Amino acid sequence: MNVAVIGATGYTGLEVVRLLMQHPELNVTAITSDSQAGAMLTEVYPHLQGLVHEPLQRAEAMELALKADLAFVALPSGLSTGLVPELLGAGLKVIDLAGDHRLSQSDYEQWYQKTPPSAEVLAQAVYGLPEYYADQIATARLIANPGCYPTATLLSLLPLVQQGLIDPDTLIVDAKSGVSGAGKAVSPSSHFVEVNENFKAYKVGVHQHIPEIEGVLSQHCGEKVTLSFTTHLVPMTRGILTTSYAKLTSDVSTEELLALYQETYRDQPFVRIREKGNMPATKDVSTSNFCDIGLRVDPRTKRVTVIGVIDNLIKGAAGQAIQNANLLCGLPQTTGLRTAPVYF
């Protein structure tokens, strides 16, 4: 299948391009950057010299439809809202890596403070968490690729929520991300002198990924889930670690919960469950599409602690998007993605 990458000069778009270079079935036939149209991607990223030969072009839906069947839209939130309907109208299938098509109109307007997509377009969107929505993804025209924090959090918590093993009112998530999660645009909060030798919380209680996480958990819980979610910026380039805490509703052991997770993700190639007493770290999944999960039951407090780690740019964005594209194409989910993490 021929594909276009829209927004190829951003960090996420760049990773989509890099991963597609090793994909045996998806061919990159168009890459776009409205701000740098006409230039070569290698002028922006010289490390791709001799590897990428397509010039950057403007994101014109009809022109892209002549070259591609599927578009990866890796634009900042708010920009894909206007472009996606044009791409769909031109006959392209779309995977949107921004947050524009993950929420209801009212939630999007409230949490992103931007104009939401139309109800007609939102009705076509399928939430792209492959481990739970593979059948819907396979027949979709528009896939809303999950956010990075939601991916790690949901994969960590859904087995417990589905089985009613935790009290959702006690749910607290402490999440940490590398600086690449802020995107390529320069801001004071992501400047080197602000980040280096520093560790801080941000968007406390108002992070735009909160309604996305609560919405999916609520679907699987059967009741409204409201959680406490705090994000932190860590002075590292890439990676996400989420630590989730909740009160258990029954007397279960660490071993029993690990067995539940092993069974839940038995056929999911990118979720790896740690053995008892072994907790994952961000280096364990760096540059890969894996999500590693470890947990422990504290019999003293009757709480469970679940730790999930992903690479925010891969499983949290570009890799998951290609995993979704594989489902769309009827390919094994691992096609072009089964690579070992880079530890150093």
N, C-alpha and C positions, 0 to 999 in steps of 0.2 A: 504494500500500500504506500502511496506517495503522501507525504505529510509536510505541513508548513509549521514553522515555529515563529510565533508572533511575539515580539519583545525579546529577541535573541541576545541582546546586549546586557540584560539584567542578569543577576546571579542565577535565578531560577531558570530563565530561558537558556543561559549558557550551559547549565547542567543538562537540560533536555537535549541540546545539540550534542554535547559530549557523549551522552549515553546512547543516543540514536546512531552515532558513528559506528558502534559495535553491534547494532541490531541487524539480524539477518533478513528481516522481512519489511521493516519500515525504512523508506528511503526519503531523506530530507531533500525536497525539491524547491523549497522557498524558505528564506529567513527574513524577518522584517525588523526594522527599527525606524520609526518615522523621523526621529531626530538625526539619524545618521544614514539615511537612505542614499545609495550610490557608493558608499564606502564598502570595503571588505571587512568581514568580521575579524580577520587577522590584523587589521590596523588597530582594532580595539584590544584584542587579545592575541598577542604575537605567539603564544604557546600553541596556537592552532595552525601555525604556518605549515603549508603543504598538506593539510588535512581537510580544511573546509574551503571550497572553491566558489560557492554561491555568493554573489554580492547581496548586500542588504538592500531591501526594497521597502516601499511604503505598504502598509496593511490595507490594501484595496481588495474587498471581498471577491468581486468578480474576477479580478486578475489572479488571485490566489486559487480560485476554483478551477481555473484552467490548468493549474500545475499540481494540485493536491486534492486528496479526498478527505483528509482529516487535518484539523488545525489544533495545535497546542497553543493556548492563549496564556502567555506569561506576562501579563501587564499588571501594574499596580491596581489595587481595588478602586472601583469607580470608572475605570477606562474600558473594561470589557462589556459593561452594560450596553453601550451604544453599538459596539462592534459585533457582538455575538449574534444578534438578530440578522444582521447583514450576511454573516457567514452562513448561518442556517438557511437563509433565503436563497443563497447562492448554491445550496446543495451540499455544503460541507458538514461533516460531523465535527463536533467541538468538544475539547476537554479544556475547561476553564480552571486555571490554577489559582485565580484570585478568589476573594470571598463573595463575589457579586451574586452568585446563584446558589448559595448554600442555605440561605435564610428566607423567611417570609418577608414580604415587602415591609411590614411594620417593624420587624426586628432589624432588618438591614438598615432602614432609615434611622432607627434609634441608636444602634450600636456603631454603625459606620459613618453616620451623619452625611450620607450621600443619597442621591436620587436612586430608588430601587429599580430593578428591571420590571418589565411589564408582567402582569399575571399570566399572560399567554406564554411567554418565554419560560417563566419560572415553572409552569406546569409541565414543561418538557424535561426539566432538569432532574437527573438521578444522582444521588449522593454517592461519590466514588470511593467508598471504603471497601475494597475488594473482598476482604475476609467475611463481610456480612451482606453485601449487596451484589454479588457476582452475577446472578441471573438477570437483574434489572440492568446492570451495566452492559451486559453483552448485547442488549437490544436497544440501547439508548442512542439518541442523536446528540444530546447535550449532557455532559458529565461534569458535575461540580466536584472538582478534586478537593479533598478535605484539607483543612489547615494543618500546619505542622504540630502545634500543641494538641489540637483535637485528635490527631492520629495516635500519638503516644498515649494520651489519656484514655481514649475510647478503647483501644486494644487492651489496655491495662485493666479496665473496669467492667467491660461488657459481660464477661463470663459471670462475675459476681451479681451484677444487676439482673441478668436474665434468670438466674436461679433464685433470686430474692434473698441472697445471703447477707446483704448489708442493708442497713437503715439509710436510705438516701438523704435523710435530713442531717446526717452526721458527716456527710462527705466533704472532705477538704483536699484540695490538690495544690501542691507546692511545685511549681514548674520553673525550669531554668533553661536558657537558650544561649547559644553562641551568637556573636555579633552579626553574622551573615543573615540571620533571621530578620534583621531590620532593613534588608535590601541594599541596593547600591547607592541610592540617593544619599547625599551627605547631609547629616544633621548633627547638632551639638551633642546629642546623646550617644551617637555612634563614633564620634571623633576619637582618635587614638588617645589623646591626653585625658579624655573623659573615661574611657573604658579601661585603659591599662592600669594594673594594680588597683582595680576597683571592682566592687560587687554590689549591685543595687537592685531593689525591687522597682517595678514600673507598672503603670496602668493598673494600680491596685483596685480590684473590684469593678473595673470598667473595661477590661480587655475585650476586644471585639470577638474573640473566640469563645467567650463564655456562653452565649446563646446557642452556638453550634454544638458545643459539648452537651449542654443541658437538653437540647432538643432531641439528639440521638439517644441519649440515656433514657429520656422520658418515653420514647417510642418503645424501647425494649423493656422498660420497667412497668409500663402500664399505668403510671401515675406521674404527676409533675415532679421533676427533679430540679432542685435548686441547690447549687454548691458554692462553696467558698473557693475561689481560684486566684492564686497570686503568682505572677510571673517575675522572673529575675533575669538580669543580663549578666552573663559570665564572661570574663576576658579571655575567650577562646574563639576561634573562627567559626566552627560548625559543631552541631550536636544539640540534642535536647534530652534532658532528664526530668521525668515527672515522678514525684513521690505523692501517692494518694493514700489517704487515711479514711477509714470508716469503721463504725461500730457493727459488729457481726450480729445477725439475728438468730443464729443457732450456734451450738457448741461444735465447731469443726476445727480440725487441726491443720497445721501447715501442710502436712502430707496429703490430706484430703483435697485441699484447694489446689495444690500443685497437680494432683491427678486430674482434677476438673479442667485446669488450663491445658494440660497435655492432651486431653481428649477433645476439648473445644478446638484447638488449633492443630490437631493431628494431621489434617490434610492441607494446611496453609503453609506454603513453602517459605514465607518470609517472617514468620513469627517463631521465635525460639524461646523456650521456657527453661529457666535455669533450675538446676538441682537445689535441694534444700541447703540453705546457708550460703548460697552463691548469688551475689547480687551483681547486676550488670553495670557497666560504665560506658560513657559515651565513646571512648576509643574502641570499644568492642564492635561498634557498628559503623565507624567512620567511613564515608564515601560508599556505603552499601545500602541496599534496600531492606535490610533486616530491621526488625523490632525485637529487642531482647527484653524479657520480663522476668523479674524475680519477686518473691513475696515472702512474708512471714506473718504468722498469727501470734499475737502477744496474749497468752492466756491470762496474764495479770489484768490487762485492761479490756479484754474481749474485743480488741481492735485488730484489723488487718492492715498491713502496710504493703502496698504494691509499687514497685519501681519499674518504670518503662524507659527505655532509651532508644532513640532513633537518630539518624542523620537528618537534620531539618531540611536540607536541600535535596535529599534523595527520597527516602521513605516519606518524608514530610512534604514533598513537592514533586520534583522531576521524576524520580524513580516510580513513585506511586502512579503518576500520570501515565507512564509507559506501561506499567502493570495493567492499568485500565484500558489502554490502547490494545494490549494483547488480548484482553477479554473481548473487546469490540471486534477484533479480527479473527476470533476463534482460535487463537494461539495459546499454548501453555503460558501461564502467568509469568514464568521465569525467563521467557525468551528475551535474550539480550540483557538480562539483569542478574544472572547467577554468578556474581563475582564476589571474591572474598573481601572483607573489610581491609582497609589500610591502617595498620596500627601505629606506624610512625609518621 
